[in-house]
Amino acid sequence: MERAARDERIRATFSALPPAQYEVVRLHFVEDLAHSEIAEQLNLPLGTVKSRLRLAFEKIRKDLGEIDE
């Protein structure tokens, strides 16, 4: 897969995440926050943060699973 096409597909996949999942993914990977820090910042139970990350990862894996390195 061409790099530009791959990059666009990655952007589209992240943009398609529900806002709540996108926010925890962004805080974890862009802001480099720990799960507990995300929970505190968003005033959510830790289990909710972990669940949102897990669901986001499942969707990302499903949508991007066939991208070649």
Helices and strands as residue ranges (DSSP letters): H 3-15, H 19-29, H 35-42, H 46-64
